Amino acid sequence: EAIEEVLLAAVKAEQALAVQRARIRYLEGLSITDELTGLLNRRGFQGELSRALARAQRSRETGLLILCDLDHFKAINDKHGHLVGDAVLCAVAAVLQAKTRVVDYVARLGGDEFAVLLTHSPRAQAERRANVLAGLVNGLVVEWDGTEIPVSASFGFEGYHQGSQPETLLFLADRALYRHKGPRLVSDTSRPSA
């Protein structure tokens, strides 16, 4: 009888631990996920970027970091309201997520800024894929209550390789984005590599 009680207590303890482990996994997921879009958030993306650059250091992997900033997003919120702004953010997130591979990472860094990390990609191939993403986002029209809201976004990118550092890579992609602010994808080949 005492053995049965001990076994029953052990089963209950194991069940409680399983519930706690599931809860911890859920909370860990929340800490790296953007609540609105379901994409990675800044923290989650920085973790994936660090891991990708560590792989590049070990195995000479190359890829491309793309930054996307929505143009005139404040005007959309001001004119149509924040629910419409949220719908635009979700539509952009859906396009970026749907048109990237499982091995790529898409994030909403905050506000109206997104990032895409194209991993395991030679630069020329990654730039072609980045141009496709830019065209899709800039061709996006969100319909809300009978109103069509066109989306305009600026893109900047920087390739990564063995020796690239996260801060430098983000800085160079951000600089390319703002140097060429407008509805097209840009690359600036006159700067040092990441």
Secondary structure, DSSP 8 states (H G I E B T S, - for coil): -HHHHHHHHHHHHHHHHHHHHHHHHHHHHHHHB-TTT-SB-HHHHHHHHHHHHHHHHHH---EEEEEEEETTHHHHHHHH-HHHHHHHHHHHHHHHHHTS-TTSEEEEEETTEEEEEE-S--HHHHHHHHHHHHHHHHT-EEEETTEEEE--EEEEEEEE-TT--HHHHHHHHHHHHHHT-SSSEE--TTS---
